[in-house]
Amino acid sequence: MKMMNLKRVAALIAVMTACCISVSAQQQKIGIINLKTVFDGYYKTKQADAQLKERAGEAEKVMKGMREDFEKARDEYRKLIEGSNDQAVSAEEREKRKKGAEGKLSELQEIEKSVVQFERQTRASLEEQKRRMRDTILDKIRELVNARAKTAGYTHVIDTAAESINQTPVLFYHSGQNDLTQEILTAMNADAPAGNLDAPAGTAKETNSAVKPLPDVFSK
């Protein structure tokens, strides 16, 4: 008798558990969004990308001037070294050229220090500008998604473009239902000036990648 009661209780618990799981599943309403499409398609992302490229281009011009100064000083240093070993001139002249070479070497070292410092500071500044831009845009996307999710009753909104640490897709399948991508992108670009949406979404690729390295002054 007790065994029958236990079986009935176990069966009742199983039914109640199944009902709870079913109700819980029914209460879930999941939305999806392709964050990369929204991020890249936002007109301010493209503006920020253009600003970063412009600043990087200006830095490259400065680096080019530094490279030219370095190469010029290096050539002068080599000539002074060669001259200090020229046995056709007096010992006094060779010593004079040797001291000149030592002074030119100090100049080369100062140029090198300036170049390294400029490159480090410029790269850090560009990375910081990119980070601030990215965070500002993501905050705006999150604000719009949260508002839309609350209105539509979504319990979760999943990024279909998300990848794992191994660069594999986090989400392998979705039906395409409850896709907020175009709705959010349209809202993001609602105040875009005329002509800012001519380029298709996804063209601002370099904004999401690492800042392009500055040229190596000592590569030649």
SVG drawing of the C-alpha trace seen along z (x, -y; Angstrom):
<svg xmlns="http://www.w3.org/2000/svg" viewBox="-2 -68 100 70">
<polyline fill="none" stroke="black" stroke-width="0.4" points="0.0,0.0 2.8,-2.4 4.6,-1.4 1.6,-2.3 1.3,-5.7 5.0,-6.3 4.5,-5.5 1.5,-7.8 3.5,-10.6 6.5,-10.1 4.2,-10.1 2.5,-13.3 5.8,-15.0 6.9,-14.0 3.7,-15.4 4.1,-18.6 7.7,-19.0 6.9,-18.5 4.1,-21.1 6.5,-23.6 9.1,-23.0 6.4,-23.4 5.1,-26.6 8.6,-27.9 9.4,-27.2 6.2,-28.9 7.1,-32.0 10.4,-32.4 10.2,-34.8 13.6,-35.2 14.6,-37.9 17.6,-38.0 19.9,-40.7 22.9,-40.7 25.0,-43.2 27.8,-43.4 25.2,-44.5 23.8,-47.1 27.2,-48.4 28.7,-48.5 25.6,-50.0 25.2,-52.8 26.2,-56.1 28.2,-57.3 30.3,-54.2 31.3,-55.2 32.0,-58.7 34.2,-57.5 36.0,-55.1 36.7,-58.0 38.1,-60.1 40.3,-57.3 41.7,-56.8 42.3,-60.5 44.2,-60.6 46.2,-57.5 47.1,-59.1 48.3,-62.3 50.4,-60.2 51.9,-58.4 52.9,-61.7 54.7,-62.7 56.4,-59.3 57.5,-59.8 59.2,-63.1 60.9,-61.4 62.1,-58.6 63.6,-61.1 65.4,-62.9 66.7,-59.6 68.0,-58.4 69.6,-61.8 71.4,-61.7 72.3,-58.1 74.0,-58.9 75.9,-61.7 77.0,-59.5 78.3,-56.8 80.2,-59.4 81.8,-60.7 82.8,-57.2 84.3,-56.6 86.1,-59.9 87.5,-59.2 89.2,-56.1 90.6,-57.9 94.4,-57.6 94.8,-60.2 94.0,-63.0 95.9,-64.0 95.4,-62.4 94.0,-65.7 91.4,-65.7 90.5,-62.0 90.0,-62.8 87.8,-65.8 85.6,-63.6 85.4,-60.9 84.0,-63.4 81.6,-64.6 80.5,-61.0 79.9,-60.6 77.8,-63.7 75.8,-62.5 75.3,-59.1 73.8,-60.9 71.5,-62.7 70.4,-59.4 69.6,-58.0 67.5,-61.0 65.6,-60.7 65.0,-57.0 63.6,-57.9 61.3,-60.5 60.0,-58.1 59.3,-55.4 57.6,-57.8 55.5,-59.3 54.4,-55.9 53.5,-54.6 51.5,-57.7 49.7,-57.9 48.8,-54.2 47.5,-54.5 45.5,-57.6 43.9,-56.0 43.0,-52.9 41.4,-55.0 39.4,-57.0 38.2,-53.7 37.3,-52.3 35.3,-55.4 33.5,-55.3 32.7,-51.6 31.4,-51.9 29.2,-54.9 27.6,-53.1 27.1,-49.9 25.4,-51.8 23.0,-53.3 22.3,-49.9 21.7,-48.4 19.3,-51.2 17.2,-50.6 17.2,-46.8 16.2,-47.0 13.3,-49.3 12.1,-47.2 12.5,-43.9 10.4,-45.3 7.7,-46.5 7.6,-43.2 7.9,-41.1 11.2,-39.4 13.0,-37.6 16.2,-37.4 17.8,-39.0 20.7,-37.0 23.4,-38.3 23.5,-36.0 26.9,-37.3 28.5,-36.4 31.5,-34.1 33.2,-32.0 36.8,-32.4 37.6,-29.8 36.0,-32.0 33.1,-29.5 29.5,-30.6 27.8,-30.8 24.3,-30.4 24.2,-27.6 20.5,-27.9 17.6,-30.3 14.4,-30.4 14.7,-34.1 11.7,-35.0 11.8,-38.0 14.7,-39.4 15.3,-43.0 18.3,-43.8 16.6,-46.0 14.3,-47.6 17.1,-48.6 19.3,-49.7 16.6,-51.9 16.1,-53.5 19.8,-54.1 19.9,-55.9 16.7,-57.8 18.7,-61.1 21.4,-60.4 22.2,-63.4 21.5,-63.0 24.1,-61.0 25.4,-59.2 23.7,-56.0 24.8,-55.6 27.4,-53.0 26.0,-49.5 26.0,-48.2 29.2,-46.4 31.7,-48.7 33.2,-50.1 35.3,-47.0 38.5,-48.7 36.6,-50.4 36.1,-47.0 39.6,-45.8 42.9,-46.9 44.2,-50.3 46.5,-50.0 50.1,-49.9 52.2,-52.9 55.1,-52.5 58.4,-51.2 60.9,-54.1 63.9,-51.7 62.6,-49.2 65.0,-50.5"/>
</svg>
